[in-house]
Amino acid sequence: MLNKRLIGESATRKKRSVSSIGEVNSPAGHGRQDVRVVSSIPVKLDGAQGITRDISASGVFFEIDSDSKIGSVIKFSLELSTPGGVLNINCEGEVIRLEQSEGKLGVAVKITNQTIA
């Protein structure tokens, strides 16, 4: 009984520390496979630039000024700032949802391939 309590307390502490990085959204009940983390990462797509709203291991949602179509396969890059400089993650994925908001297009993408450059 004591071990279960310690494990539960440890898991609770870990959950709190992850939450301090950004809002963490549970995949349960939304058809998602992975936990999403709220983020603001620059995105480049066919000469256009945007910013992520959230990201997970299998997908990303970003807002951009250019147009897109559900079901299309797109290539884009995410630019992560690190202490060693900018790290580009080149991605390919399928557009699974679009949201129009305040003159910007929200694009939900299921990532099918990624490489670090």
Backbone torsions as a table, in degrees:
resi	resn	phi	psi	omega
1	MET	NA	-43.2	-180.0
2	LEU	-61.9	-43.6	-180.0
3	ASN	-61.4	-40.6	178.5
4	LYS	-62.5	-40.2	179.8
5	ARG	-65.2	-44.0	179.1
6	LEU	-63.5	-41.9	178.3
7	ILE	-62.9	-43.2	178.3
8	GLY	-62.3	-42.3	178.3
9	GLU	-65.8	-39.5	178.3
10	SER	-63.4	-43.4	179.1
11	ALA	-63.3	-39.3	178.2
12	THR	-63.4	-43.2	178.1
13	ARG	-61.9	-43.4	179.4
14	LYS	-61.8	-41.8	-179.9
15	LYS	-61.7	-41.8	178.9
16	ARG	-64.6	-40.7	-178.3
17	SER	-68.0	-35.2	176.6
18	VAL	-66.6	-41.7	-179.0
19	SER	-62.7	-27.3	-179.2
20	SER	-71.2	-18.7	178.0
21	ILE	-73.9	-42.8	-179.0
22	GLY	-176.4	169.0	179.2
23	GLU	-65.2	127.2	-179.6
24	VAL	-106.6	127.5	-179.6
25	ASN	-106.1	131.8	-179.9
26	SER	-74.5	140.4	177.8
27	PRO	-77.5	-11.7	-174.0
28	ALA	-62.1	132.1	174.5
29	GLY	80.2	1.3	-178.2
30	HIS	-119.8	10.0	179.6
31	GLY	71.8	13.1	-178.9
32	ARG	-94.9	148.1	-179.8
33	GLN	-90.6	-32.6	-171.7
34	ASP	-124.9	156.4	176.2
35	VAL	-69.3	135.6	177.9
36	ARG	-98.2	145.3	177.9
37	VAL	-123.0	128.6	177.3
38	VAL	-62.2	132.6	-176.9
39	SER	-151.5	159.9	174.2
40	SER	-130.0	83.8	-176.9
41	ILE	-114.0	130.6	178.0
42	PRO	-60.5	139.1	180.0
43	VAL	-123.5	137.7	173.0
44	LYS	-118.8	132.5	-176.6
45	LEU	-146.5	111.3	177.3
46	ASP	47.0	48.6	178.1
47	GLY	82.9	-12.8	177.6
48	ALA	-92.4	158.8	178.0
49	GLN	-125.1	148.9	178.8
50	GLY	-150.7	-166.4	-178.9
51	ILE	-144.3	140.8	179.2
52	THR	-73.9	152.9	171.4
53	ARG	-104.1	-40.3	174.2
54	ASP	-155.4	162.8	-175.8
55	ILE	-147.2	151.1	174.0
56	SER	-141.0	-178.6	179.3
57	ALA	-67.3	-23.9	-175.7
58	SER	-115.1	-2.3	-178.7
59	GLY	-165.9	174.4	-178.7
60	VAL	-150.1	149.4	172.0
61	PHE	-121.4	126.1	178.4
62	PHE	-137.3	158.9	176.8
63	GLU	-108.6	136.3	-175.0
64	ILE	-148.7	159.7	-179.0
65	ASP	-86.0	-17.9	-176.6
66	SER	-85.9	171.9	-177.1
67	ASP	-94.9	158.3	177.6
68	SER	-154.1	167.0	179.8
69	LYS	-129.3	141.5	176.3
70	ILE	-61.5	135.1	179.8
71	GLY	92.0	-13.1	179.8
72	SER	-76.1	151.5	176.1
73	VAL	-98.0	126.3	-177.9
74	ILE	-123.8	156.0	173.1
75	LYS	-115.3	135.4	-179.4
76	PHE	-152.1	165.8	177.0
77	SER	-129.4	145.4	175.3
78	LEU	-106.8	134.1	-178.7
79	GLU	-108.3	106.2	179.3
80	LEU	-97.0	128.8	174.9
81	SER	-84.4	126.5	178.5
82	THR	-128.1	164.6	177.0
83	PRO	-58.1	-25.9	179.8
84	GLY	-90.2	0.2	-179.4
85	GLY	122.5	-172.8	-178.1
86	VAL	-76.9	134.4	177.5
87	LEU	-114.2	120.2	179.4
88	ASN	-96.9	129.7	173.4
89	ILE	-110.3	111.1	179.8
90	ASN	-87.6	126.7	-173.9
91	CYS	-126.2	155.4	170.4
92	GLU	-132.1	140.4	-179.4
93	GLY	-164.8	173.2	-179.3
94	GLU	-103.6	130.7	176.6
95	VAL	-71.9	120.6	-177.2
96	ILE	-111.3	-15.8	179.5
97	ARG	-157.6	146.4	175.5
98	LEU	-128.0	142.7	176.5
99	GLU	-135.9	123.8	176.7
100	GLN	-91.1	129.5	-179.3
101	SER	-155.4	123.3	174.3
102	GLU	49.2	46.2	176.8
103	GLY	78.0	-0.2	178.2
104	LYS	-112.9	155.8	176.4
105	LEU	-107.0	123.1	174.4
106	GLY	-88.3	129.7	-175.3
107	VAL	-124.5	121.4	174.9
108	ALA	-99.6	125.7	-174.8
109	VAL	-126.1	131.5	171.7
110	LYS	-89.3	115.1	-176.5
111	ILE	-74.7	126.8	179.3
112	THR	-108.3	-19.6	180.0
113	ASN	-156.1	143.5	177.4
114	GLN	-151.0	144.0	175.2
115	THR	-137.1	150.1	178.3
116	ILE	-100.1	129.4	-179.1
117	ALA	-110.7	NA	NA
